[in-house]
Amino acid sequence: MRTKSLTTLLSLFIISIAAQNSNLKDLEKKDKESMEEISNLFFRKNKEKEAYVKSLKLMKEGNSDAGKSLASNLLSSYFYKANHLDSSIFYAKKTLGYKNFSSDSIKRHRYLLGTMTLATAYTMKGIKDKAKKLYIEGVQKAELWNDTYNYYGFVINLGNIYYLDKEYDKALKMFKKGIKSPELRAKLTSYASIGNIYAVRKEFKKSNEYYKESLKYTKGSLYNKLAIKTNIADNYIQLGEVEKGIKKLKEIIKQSKKEGYSQLREQAEKFLVQLYIRQKKYDEAERLITSLLEKVKEKGNLNDMLECYDFLKQIKKGKGDFKNSLIFSEKYIKLKDSINKLQKEKEINELEVKFETAQKESEITLLKKDQELKEQQIAQQNLTRNIILIAASLIIIAILLLLRFYFQKLKTQKELNKTQEEFSYQKIKALMKNQELELVKASIEGKDMERKRLARGLHDSIGSNMAAIKLQFEKLPEASDKLKKIKDDLNNTYEEIRELSHNLLPKRIRQEDYAEVLKEYISSIDEISDVKISFSVSEKKIINRTEKYLQNEIFSIIQELISNALKHAKASKIEIQLEVVDDLIYLSFEDDGVGFNTKLDYKGIGLKNIEDRIDQLSGTFIIDSHPKRGTLFRMELEKDAYLVNEVV
């Protein structure tokens, strides 16, 4: 009997899993057309802005995690190309957060896709240790899953990280693996990278062997071919084959000029100038570098200008023109000082960013550990609860069996146990009485809920009724002072109800100074509370010109967030940012308070009001909060959003 029950349960479980996968496949099929359209717009047609808008829509309204994860990864790529690396990292992590897929192949592909995008963003941001770790994980997973294309992609990117860290032996190992890739682009990159490493090690002959091998895979890309030939020419010069190197450089300059490859042309011209100076062909060198100096001045490239001044200094000195050599030497020193100053300012800014990033990452790590601990506690509680439920079920079954036996015994000994029967009757009667009391209690609770619902309905309908009456009165002529007074009173009442239901901004707010009024409001709260509140706003003119409806809703959301923080967060500091990027308005609200568990405490009245407002604006938001770790609220909505149904 027990074996049969277990078999039945197992069959039901397998059927439910199969049904779930079937449903997922249907949902993924619905998103397939949108996914293909977005990929085509971004990667083939270069319509990146259009792809960005459609990706946002798919991520919000998509039917499946397969569609949403592809949309979030494309958003990460979009922000990467726009050099908004924090946003790129955010959406790449979001890609890795989706879990429900109809097959392992889709799940694995999304993991590798998100990991590659996240690692690339970390590399550009200069967080190479994290990028290296992700690339290593990608190599291991792609190899395990037999995903050849992504395997070589991770291998080559890992090699680039080693190259940047000057770990040339490790880099060589990776690039030599990359040579085995079936992809032409991967082979080209691997051979050329190995050539670079041997050139750095001054093994120029060996470097040229790999450069020449990489030329076999430049089909269809003249730019790549000329770039590699420039490196080959430089190696010939380093090997002492100067005339051969000069000939190749002139060919590269001619072809680059014809094709409009200015960067390659300038690089080849610099190599040629160096050679002319070494051969004491100062007139030819001066003619070439003077022309080059004019080009780099137009571009405003300071480092290229610095090189040109250095070359001219050497040329004038070689020609015996010490006066002009001194002039170019002074220009060189002055420009170098300016570059060093700019570089120091950049390094200071980068250090500040890295310090702030490290602090945030440390906080995130602590939050993750706290979350993991909380999840373990919840799992333990669930296990304990399940054990208690099973034990209680067994006890109830045993009680039912005993009751059955007991009533059978009562039936056979009815006459001998009248007293006991009466006792049992009274007991059953008491149980029935308790049941009736429970039913009454449930009825009362139901009525209370209905009263609350009716109260809300009355509140929502009064305004619309008053508006209708007001419109009817507006049509009446000004017959008497009494009628005029009634209309005025009605107008005042209507405005009061409308202001209450709308929770409008104070009337002193004018649309054109909206940002300043927001700042004044937050400053007033800051002055009277124990919490330090900071507020910053970018693109004030754009914010001030947005729709009044949108301004009202943003103000209400900020009010609700501040109110929640002051009531519940026990925070000492609140940071609020309002900014506009690419026709989108971003609101960030962060406090250092006690936080809350979003899985258990999410959707209180305040947060539900905020969610409703954002839904009306067709916006999106995220809440990142954990107990004892503060709360981060981030909202995103379109600049031209407006309320479709105005609440009266």
VOGU-3710 file (C-alpha; in Angstrom, 3 decimals, decimal comma):
1> mrtkslttll> 0,000/0,000/0,000  2,829/2,378/0,939  4,780/1,516/-2,249  1,751/2,286/-4,384  1,280/5,711/-2,701  4,939/6,655/-3,238  4,715/5,630/-6,904  1,613/7,762/-7,365  3,276/10,791/-5,760  6,396/10,361/-7,906
11> slfiisiaaq> 4,273/10,143/-11,063  2,387/13,303/-10,118  5,701/15,105/-9,471  7,118/14,100/-12,875  3,888/15,154/-14,619  3,942/18,556/-12,837  7,579/19,159/-13,847  6,819/18,253/-17,474  3,786/20,573/-17,471  5,876/23,397/-15,989
21> nsnlkdlekk> 8,547/23,012/-18,701  5,848/22,941/-21,364  4,404/26,207/-20,009  7,877/27,781/-19,960  8,454/26,782/-23,585  5,163/28,391/-24,602  6,083/31,611/-22,771  9,568/31,642/-24,333  8,009/31,129/-27,749  5,888/34,256/-27,209
31> dkesmeeisn> 9,055/36,295/-26,485  11,086/34,780/-29,340  10,023/37,300/-32,002  10,826/40,277/-29,741  14,228/38,775/-28,832  15,163/38,299/-32,498  14,031/41,813/-33,413  16,045/43,425/-30,604  19,208/41,441/-31,401  18,901/42,350/-35,071
41> lffrknkeke> 18,463/46,071/-34,268  21,464/46,189/-31,927  24,034/43,912/-33,562  23,214/44,092/-37,294  21,416/47,373/-37,996  23,283/49,455/-35,352  19,968/50,997/-34,215  21,092/50,952/-30,613  18,643/53,524/-29,222  15,647/51,700/-30,693
51> ayvkslklmk> 16,984/48,384/-29,381  17,430/49,994/-25,936  13,778/51,142/-25,783  12,452/47,746/-26,897  14,737/45,959/-24,410  13,321/48,011/-21,535  9,810/47,091/-22,639  10,668/43,372/-22,972  12,359/43,291/-19,577  9,247/44,832/-17,985
61> egnsdagksl> 6,479/43,090/-19,965  8,192/39,882/-21,148  6,494/36,541/-20,625  9,589/34,511/-19,718  12,949/34,741/-17,970  14,554/33,808/-21,305  13,219/37,015/-22,889  13,849/39,234/-19,863  17,430/37,969/-19,381  18,317/38,640/-23,025
71> asnllssyfy> 16,837/42,143/-22,713  18,799/42,909/-19,525  22,049/41,668/-21,111  21,505/43,857/-24,156  20,874/46,838/-21,859  24,199/46,049/-20,173  25,909/46,068/-23,607  24,174/49,351/-24,491  25,435/51,113/-21,347  28,901/49,568/-21,853
81> kanhldssif> 29,169/51,154/-25,310  27,935/54,459/-23,826  30,678/54,155/-21,134  28,071/54,118/-18,310  29,861/51,251/-16,592  27,878/51,230/-13,313  24,632/50,774/-15,249  26,287/48,116/-17,407  27,332/46,190/-14,282  23,835/46,552/-12,776
91> yakktlgykn> 22,070/45,036/-15,793  24,711/42,295/-16,245  24,096/41,193/-12,647  20,359/41,299/-13,369  20,941/38,922/-16,300  22,554/36,433/-13,924  19,590/36,736/-11,539  17,037/35,056/-13,823  16,610/31,340/-13,047  13,476/29,913/-14,720
101> fssdsikrhr> 14,255/28,454/-18,160  12,695/25,596/-20,092  16,041/23,906/-20,811  19,572/23,685/-19,448  21,005/24,919/-22,759  19,181/28,288/-22,457  20,094/28,554/-18,775  23,789/27,890/-19,507  23,867/30,284/-22,452  22,396/33,105/-20,339
111> yllgtmtlat> 24,905/32,422/-17,557  27,870/32,620/-19,950  26,406/35,682/-21,681  25,877/37,559/-18,400  29,281/36,516/-17,023  31,099/37,709/-20,169  29,303/41,089/-20,144  29,901/41,616/-16,422  33,609/40,704/-16,677  34,082/43,047/-19,658
121> aytmkgikdk> 32,472/45,939/-17,746  34,693/45,226/-14,724  37,766/45,255/-17,019  36,855/48,669/-18,445  36,181/50,013/-14,944  39,658/48,841/-13,882  38,418/46,169/-11,455  40,679/43,545/-13,019  40,685/41,076/-10,112  36,922/40,591/-10,332
131> akklyiegvq> 37,091/40,412/-14,119  39,838/37,772/-13,945  37,817/35,647/-11,526  34,750/35,792/-13,787  36,767/34,925/-16,905  38,275/31,887/-15,147  34,796/30,739/-14,055  33,582/31,268/-17,632  36,419/29,152/-19,060  35,661/26,328/-16,621
141> kaelwndtyn> 31,894/26,368/-17,192  32,126/26,664/-21,002  34,576/23,744/-21,108  32,327/21,661/-18,823  29,259/22,394/-20,970  31,175/21,878/-24,253  30,357/25,429/-25,439  33,234/25,950/-27,892  32,412/29,508/-28,997  32,159/30,974/-25,500
151> yygfvinlgn> 35,087/28,875/-24,250  37,553/30,551/-26,634  35,981/33,952/-25,978  36,672/33,598/-22,234  40,177/32,191/-22,901  41,214/35,152/-25,094  39,770/37,741/-22,686  41,574/36,069/-19,791  44,768/36,275/-21,849  44,206/40,029/-22,298
161> iyyldkeydk> 43,890/40,442/-18,503  47,197/38,588/-17,992  48,794/40,766/-20,702  47,625/43,962/-18,987  49,073/42,662/-15,692  52,371/41,855/-17,507  51,986/38,150/-16,719  53,255/37,294/-20,198  53,799/33,537/-19,681  50,192/33,069/-18,556
171> alkmfkkgik> 48,987/35,305/-21,388  50,934/33,246/-23,959  49,356/30,061/-22,642  45,865/31,506/-23,114  46,513/32,936/-26,588  48,048/29,665/-27,804  44,804/27,983/-26,743  42,906/30,669/-28,640  44,718/29,726/-31,856  42,753/26,453/-31,843
181> spelraklts> 39,417/28,281/-32,062  37,348/27,573/-35,207  36,467/31,313/-35,365  38,643/33,421/-37,714  38,410/36,504/-35,480  39,603/34,502/-32,463  42,559/33,136/-34,432  43,479/36,640/-35,679  43,361/38,084/-32,149  45,372/35,193/-30,676
191> yasigniyav> 48,192/35,272/-33,285  48,458/39,090/-33,168  48,500/39,083/-29,335  51,301/36,521/-29,284  53,210/38,743/-31,741  52,757/41,676/-29,328  54,145/39,662/-26,406  57,306/38,618/-28,319  57,778/42,238/-29,478  57,642/43,408/-25,833
201> rkefkksney> 60,277/40,754/-25,041  62,388/42,090/-27,961  62,182/38,757/-29,813  61,342/40,624/-33,020  61,974/37,783/-35,476  59,653/35,457/-33,604  57,136/38,300/-33,219  57,001/38,758/-37,005  56,359/35,048/-37,509  53,137/35,313/-35,503
211> ykeslkytkg> 52,174/38,660/-37,059  52,509/37,137/-40,548  50,440/34,144/-39,456  47,685/36,495/-38,190  47,519/38,139/-41,649  45,949/34,908/-42,971  42,823/35,626/-40,904  42,275/39,312/-41,809  39,996/38,497/-44,736  37,615/41,355/-45,392
221> slynklaikt> 39,341/43,713/-42,927  41,934/45,962/-44,573  42,282/47,989/-41,368  43,414/44,960/-39,348  45,798/43,950/-42,135  47,455/47,403/-42,229  47,684/47,557/-38,410  49,522/44,228/-38,302  51,788/45,252/-41,210  52,740/48,394/-39,236
231> niadnyiqlg> 53,936/46,203/-36,364  55,849/43,993/-38,823  57,576/47,054/-40,323  58,566/48,280/-36,862  60,048/44,844/-36,086  62,117/44,962/-39,325  63,543/48,282/-38,201  64,348/46,871/-34,750  66,132/43,951/-36,477  68,287/46,404/-38,494
241> evekgikklk> 66,501/45,880/-41,848  65,844/49,628/-42,077  65,251/50,045/-45,806  62,802/47,146/-45,813  60,986/48,720/-42,874  60,859/52,162/-44,563  59,445/50,679/-47,761  56,654/48,914/-45,879  55,843/52,020/-43,808  55,472/54,147/-46,952
251> eiikqskkeg> 53,112/51,552/-48,440  51,033/51,586/-45,240  50,886/55,415/-45,199  49,742/55,457/-48,833  47,008/52,857/-48,295  45,850/54,417/-44,996  45,554/57,829/-46,645  43,508/56,305/-49,474  41,139/54,467/-47,099  40,883/57,292/-44,539
261> ysqlreqaek> 42,559/55,372/-41,693  44,048/58,445/-39,992  45,180/56,685/-36,813  47,160/54,024/-38,707  48,624/56,645/-41,014  49,826/58,783/-38,079  51,378/55,759/-36,333  53,304/54,786/-39,483  54,442/58,411/-39,992  55,836/58,502/-36,414
271> flvqlyirqk> 57,842/55,333/-37,040  59,166/56,898/-40,275  60,142/60,149/-38,518  62,126/58,155/-35,929  63,995/56,439/-38,747  64,765/59,684/-40,590  66,176/61,199/-37,367  68,294/58,081/-36,797  69,578/58,374/-40,420  70,079/62,171/-39,985
281> kydeaerlit> 67,612/62,920/-42,777  66,417/65,955/-40,843  64,669/67,809/-43,697  62,497/64,814/-44,580  61,782/64,199/-40,899  60,842/67,877/-40,305  58,546/68,003/-43,333  56,704/64,876/-42,184  56,426/65,781/-38,489  55,280/69,387/-39,199
291> sllekvkekg> 52,398/68,060/-41,255  51,592/65,529/-38,544  51,669/68,225/-35,818  48,949/70,212/-37,610  46,706/67,144/-37,739  47,063/66,259/-34,051  46,492/69,890/-33,041  43,146/69,783/-34,863  42,219/66,632/-32,938  43,416/68,092/-29,632
301> nlndmlecyd> 45,424/64,967/-28,739  47,924/66,195/-26,118  50,114/63,070/-26,029  50,555/63,107/-29,819  51,424/66,826/-29,668  54,015/66,033/-26,990  55,651/63,425/-29,253  55,727/65,893/-32,165  57,435/68,579/-30,024  60,035/66,013/-28,916
311> flkqikkgkg> 60,734/65,022/-32,526  61,056/68,687/-33,601  63,385/69,363/-30,676  65,656/66,499/-31,835  65,470/67,587/-35,498  66,404/71,229/-34,754  69,226/70,111/-32,506  70,523/67,757/-35,220  70,457/70,601/-37,777  72,362/72,887/-35,369
321> dfknslifse> 69,369/75,221/-34,920  69,725/75,394/-31,121  67,460/78,425/-30,769  64,419/76,652/-32,215  65,458/73,446/-30,482  65,210/75,341/-27,187  61,770/76,746/-28,176  60,388/73,269/-28,877  62,032/71,986/-25,717  60,177/74,659/-23,689
331> kyiklkdsin> 56,896/73,788/-25,451  57,515/70,131/-24,667  58,139/70,824/-20,964  55,118/73,151/-20,656  52,780/70,662/-22,348  54,144/67,759/-20,318  53,498/69,673/-17,083  49,905/70,293/-18,209  49,429/66,607/-19,038  50,927/65,546/-15,681
341> klqkekeine> 48,575/67,912/-13,878  45,570/66,520/-15,743  46,798/62,976/-15,115  47,161/63,610/-11,381  43,642/65,038/-11,219  42,359/61,999/-13,134  44,233/59,597/-10,830  42,843/61,347/-7,737  39,322/61,089/-9,149  39,864/57,423/-10,033
351> levkfetaqk> 41,194/56,711/-6,530  38,136/58,369/-5,013  35,847/56,311/-7,242  37,750/53,101/-6,432  37,594/53,896/-2,712  33,849/54,518/-2,867  33,385/51,375/-4,994  35,396/49,310/-2,507  33,240/50,611/0,343  30,047/49,798/-1,540
361> eseitllkkd> 31,324/46,332/-2,452  32,241/45,692/1,177  28,731/46,704/2,227  27,215/44,498/-0,490  29,328/41,534/0,674  28,085/42,007/4,228  24,521/42,280/2,965  24,914/39,061/0,967  26,330/37,205/3,969  23,495/38,483/6,138
371> qelkeqqiaq> 21,000/37,435/3,463  22,550/33,949/3,192  22,367/33,543/6,967  18,758/34,691/6,941  17,922/32,245/4,150  19,550/29,404/6,090  17,476/30,323/9,148  14,306/30,400/7,033  15,173/27,007/5,515  15,718/25,591/8,994
381> qnltrniili> 12,408/27,057/10,153  10,647/25,573/7,127  12,160/22,163/7,868  11,064/22,369/11,518  7,585/23,463/10,466  7,299/20,579/8,001  8,367/18,094/10,672  5,762/19,516/13,075  3,064/19,337/10,380  3,909/15,719/9,562
391> aasliiiail> 3,913/14,799/13,262  0,614/16,614/13,794  -0,903/14,811/10,795  0,173/11,447/12,195  -1,308/12,327/15,587  -4,608/13,395/13,991  -4,771/10,131/12,010  -4,135/8,175/15,187  -6,844/10,145/17,005  -9,329/9,480/14,193
401> lllrfyfqkl> -8,592/5,743/14,360  -9,041/5,770/18,122  -12,316/7,668/17,804  -13,598/5,128/15,301  -12,732/2,285/17,654  -14,233/4,223/20,539  -17,611/4,793/18,813  -17,748/1,164/17,758  -17,276/0,200/21,386  -20,001/2,657/22,449
411> ktqkelnktq> -22,412/1,078/19,985  -21,963/-2,444/21,448  -22,154/-1,245/25,066  -24,860/1,422/24,675  -27,018/0,343/27,598  -24,133/-0,160/30,023  -22,493/3,221/29,347  -25,341/5,776/29,318  -23,421/8,109/31,611  -20,411/7,998/29,350
421> eefsyqkika> -22,659/8,537/26,304  -24,155/11,616/27,964  -20,680/12,932/28,687  -19,664/12,397/25,073  -22,844/14,137/23,914  -22,062/17,169/26,087  -18,511/17,211/24,770  -19,685/17,120/21,144  -22,221/19,837/21,950  -19,438/22,024/23,392
431> lmknqelelv> -17,341/21,465/20,274  -20,286/22,449/18,087  -20,820/25,559/20,203  -17,172/26,521/19,709  -17,552/25,973/15,984  -20,576/28,260/15,929  -18,603/30,916/17,812  -15,808/30,641/15,232  -18,332/31,073/12,418  -19,753/34,162/14,117
441> kasiegkdme> -16,275/35,566/14,572  -15,462/34,974/10,886  -18,739/36,660/9,919  -17,904/39,725/12,024  -14,420/39,936/10,503  -15,933/39,661/7,023  -18,332/42,490/7,797  -15,475/44,643/9,131  -13,548/44,097/5,881  -16,631/44,999/3,864
451> rkrlarglhd> -17,091/48,228/5,912  -13,474/49,159/5,193  -13,953/48,491/1,489  -17,096/50,619/1,424  -15,304/53,388/3,327  -12,556/53,454/0,673  -15,153/53,422/-2,091  -16,970/56,397/-0,569  -13,695/58,257/-0,232  -12,836/57,657/-3,879
461> sigsnmaaik> -16,319/58,438/-5,204  -17,005/61,683/-3,276  -14,568/63,612/-5,411  -16,049/62,460/-8,709  -19,606/63,154/-7,487  -18,618/66,650/-6,347  -17,004/67,266/-9,739  -20,203/66,258/-11,529  -22,347/68,540/-9,293  -19,871/71,366/-9,785
471> lqfeklpeas> -20,105/71,056/-13,574  -23,913/71,253/-13,358  -23,756/74,377/-11,174  -21,282/75,991/-13,583  -23,947/75,866/-16,294  -26,510/77,771/-14,130  -26,716/81,571/-14,573  -25,654/83,938/-11,815  -29,241/84,473/-10,651  -28,678/85,501/-7,056
481> dklkkikddl> -26,047/86,107/-4,389  -27,261/83,014/-2,569  -26,719/80,839/-5,634  -23,297/82,423/-6,147  -22,394/81,656/-2,526  -23,489/78,008/-2,960  -21,353/77,721/-6,090  -18,353/79,283/-4,290  -18,759/76,931/-1,317  -19,061/73,983/-3,705
491> nntyeeirel> -15,918/75,099/-5,564  -13,988/75,390/-2,299  -15,187/71,959/-1,117  -14,310/70,394/-4,471  -10,788/71,887/-4,405  -10,237/70,632/-0,837  -11,348/67,085/-1,766  -9,296/67,174/-4,941  -6,204/68,368/-3,062  -6,657/65,604/-0,448
501> shnllpkrir> -7,127/62,830/-3,035  -4,330/64,046/-5,273  -1,895/64,821/-2,453  -0,809/67,770/-4,623  2,291/69,856/-4,147  1,881/73,118/-2,177  0,283/75,843/-4,297  3,362/78,041/-3,990  5,190/75,582/-6,261  5,580/76,873/-9,773
511> qedyaevlke> 6,577/74,495/-12,511  9,669/76,455/-13,544  11,280/76,355/-10,056  10,193/72,824/-9,155  13,751/71,674/-8,351  14,327/74,596/-5,951  11,042/73,993/-4,127  11,911/70,305/-3,734  15,237/71,379/-2,258  13,529/73,827/0,135
521> yissideisd> 11,043/71,154/1,243  13,807/68,613/1,946  15,897/71,290/3,726  12,949/72,099/5,996  12,633/68,415/6,953  16,394/68,255/7,489  16,280/71,207/9,911  13,531/69,857/12,175  14,588/66,183/12,259  17,602/64,378/13,718
531> vkisfsvsek> 18,321/62,808/10,340  20,868/64,377/7,968  19,195/64,611/4,537  21,208/65,455/1,412  19,588/66,191/-1,943  21,077/66,677/-5,402  19,452/67,219/-8,783  20,944/67,228/-12,279  19,507/68,787/-15,437  17,336/71,219/-13,444
541> kiinrtekyl> 15,929/72,879/-16,564  14,659/69,547/-17,894  13,205/68,598/-14,484  11,474/71,990/-14,198  9,869/71,603/-17,653  8,373/68,166/-17,040  4,603/67,656/-16,857  2,947/68,967/-13,671  1,336/65,546/-13,170  4,777/63,935/-13,201
551> qneifsiiqe> 6,169/66,565/-10,813  3,280/65,938/-8,394  3,839/62,181/-8,415  7,637/62,467/-7,918  7,053/64,866/-5,013  4,519/62,448/-3,460  6,920/59,514/-3,847  9,718/61,484/-2,154  7,306/62,488/0,653  6,294/58,854/1,165
561> lisnalkhak> 9,927/57,644/1,174  11,021/60,304/3,684  7,980/59,595/5,863  8,714/55,850/5,884  12,383/56,456/6,680  11,617/58,857/9,572  8,944/56,550/11,030  10,562/53,157/10,664  14,185/53,267/9,463  15,896/54,818/12,533
571> askieiqlev> 18,382/56,280/10,061  21,026/58,939/10,739  21,567/59,837/7,086  19,434/59,946/3,923  20,759/60,620/0,408  18,359/61,614/-2,408  19,376/62,051/-6,055  17,177/63,173/-8,969  18,798/63,016/-12,410  17,990/62,840/-16,135
581> vddliylsfe> 19,919/60,535/-18,519  18,883/59,854/-22,131  15,237/61,018/-21,719  14,873/58,975/-18,526  14,362/60,330/-15,007  16,148/58,432/-12,225  15,251/58,859/-8,531  17,640/57,302/-5,993  16,805/57,252/-2,273  19,223/55,635/0,185
591> ddgvgfntkl> 19,269/55,550/4,009  21,577/53,900/6,553  18,753/52,716/8,794  17,712/49,332/10,160  16,379/48,127/6,777  13,873/45,328/6,331  13,479/41,929/4,736  11,939/42,565/1,290  10,652/38,978/1,137  8,664/39,321/4,382
601> dykgiglkni> 7,943/43,040/4,978  7,615/44,278/1,380  4,301/45,809/0,294  3,330/47,787/3,391  0,800/50,584/2,837  3,475/53,187/2,070  5,381/51,034/-0,410  2,119/49,869/-2,014  1,173/53,547/-2,622  4,578/54,152/-4,230
611> edridqlsgt> 4,234/51,052/-6,407  0,769/52,166/-7,585  2,064/55,619/-8,523  5,016/54,180/-10,481  2,729/51,712/-12,282  0,494/54,634/-13,353  3,599/56,335/-14,779  4,671/53,110/-16,589  7,952/53,286/-14,690  10,143/50,683/-12,991
621> fiidshpkrg> 11,742/50,528/-9,564  13,916/48,311/-7,401  14,245/48,069/-3,625  17,432/46,679/-2,117  17,147/46,328/1,649  18,239/43,949/4,376  17,764/44,094/8,154  20,459/46,225/9,848  21,943/47,250/6,471  19,831/50,195/5,311
631> tlfrmelekd> 17,590/50,585/2,265  18,232/51,605/-1,363  15,275/52,651/-3,565  15,896/53,364/-7,278  13,153/54,443/-9,691  13,344/54,853/-13,473  10,680/56,448/-15,682  10,405/58,297/-18,967  10,766/62,087/-18,918  7,575/62,590/-20,924
641> aylvnevv> 5,454/60,161/-18,876  2,022/61,366/-17,730  -0,936/59,937/-15,819  -3,409/58,323/-18,190  -6,324/58,403/-15,729  -6,296/61,489/-13,524  -7,632/60,812/-10,020  -10,376/63,336/-9,167
//
